[in-house]
Amino acid sequence: MDAFYASVEWLRYPQLKGLPMVIGGGRRREDDLIGRLNAERPERAWTAEHLAEIPVDWFPLLKDYVGRGVITTATYPARQFGVGSAMGLMKAAKLCPQAILLPVDFDEYRRFSRAFKTVVRDIAPVMEDRGVDEVYIDFTEVPGGQREGGRVLARLLQKSIFDATGLTCSIGVAPNKLIAKMASEFNKPNGISIVHETDLQPLIWPLPCRKINGIGPKADEKLQGHGIRTVGDLAARERPWLVQHFGKAYGAWLHDAAWGRDERPVVTESEPVSMSRETTFDRDLHAVHDRAELGAVFTQLCEQVAGDLQRKGYVGKTIGIKLRFDDFKIATRDTTVAEHTQDARRIRQVAGQCLKRVPLERRLRLLGVRVGSLVKVGEAPPPEALPLFE
């Protein structure tokens, strides 16, 4: 999907399209702009139906943000100033102070995510879910899927998704997932790119190594240290040399990736290992002095995890917590209980017991709650028998 979070927001606020904009810093509550407009412009009754009419100069700007939130996403006009995902909002404000700042609305993003994936499955049911805004599709058996090398089907997908959601997407068509992922980035936004096996050398080899999904900053830095900057440079290295310098598994994978080899199937069913929620505080909180605030946040996180489990139809039995202190050190604790659960109060109880096992002298920057050992509702085995003592 093209600039997914921002595109969803543009459906709500079309007047912001084309402007530098960042999303992050906190979760969206009921639109406070409507409240302000009703208070300061009482000549008309502003409601949620009038979001597209809110004047641009009423939206909060990045330069006025105070806190320690981070950017979830930034629009292309904002990225031109060096602003990007995971950057602190205070730092971003120095680079692009004029950017409009919107809070995240994960509930709305998930709703649109489910909508576009439903459209895809109706057309090409062999679909692998790769997160909120991305899927892989195997259309080998889709009737007519091979017409024009897949372009006809790609256009149908784009039109159907736009008609259902108002959102655009970019599609890469290739013999495997590795190349299709790269091709999907070629013609954004709303583009279609088709890469055949014979296109590897002219289209893929000139690209920087970082364009391969699976080569991160550290690996790229090491590759560049050996004079390997493009995929073609990587393909020119022998497999034994790559194994020697990057390890048996990763070195062999680098060689295969450079030559466009990828045998991974499209996986239609993938069970989650765990579900979690976490939040970074605007200021460091102390377990004693900020007990009430921490308790409220803790309860909310447990309720959110429980809601995620209930909505997706899972129960879990390993419940844990994650803490990041003001010195950036991280502590985790978890407990496996006898019975699977998706109950918020039970999760809160067990997570609270985990919390008691961590020294809390230092102030906290982040708090998270996790539930693991997941199974589908109805498939959980009976509770484990507890030992009996006389």
Secondary structure, DSSP 8 states (H G I E B T S, - for coil): -TTHHHHHHHHH-GGGTTS-EEEEEEE--S-HHHHHHHHH-TTS---GGGGGGS-GGGS-BGGG--SS-BEEEE-HHHHTTT--TT-BHHHHHHH-TT-EEEEE-HHHHHHHHHHHHHHHHHH---EEE-STT-EEE--TTSTTTTGGGGHHHHHHHHHHHHHHHS----EEE-SSHHHHHHHTTTT-SS-EEE--GGGIIIIITTSBGGGSTT--HHHHHHHHHTT--BHHHHHTS-HHHHHHHH-HHHHHHHHHHHTT-------S----SEEEEEEEEEEEE-TTTTHHHHHHHHHHHHHHHHHHHHHHTEEEEEEEEEEEETTS-EEEEEEEEEEEE--HHHHHHHHHHHHTTS---S-EEEEEEEEES-EETT------------
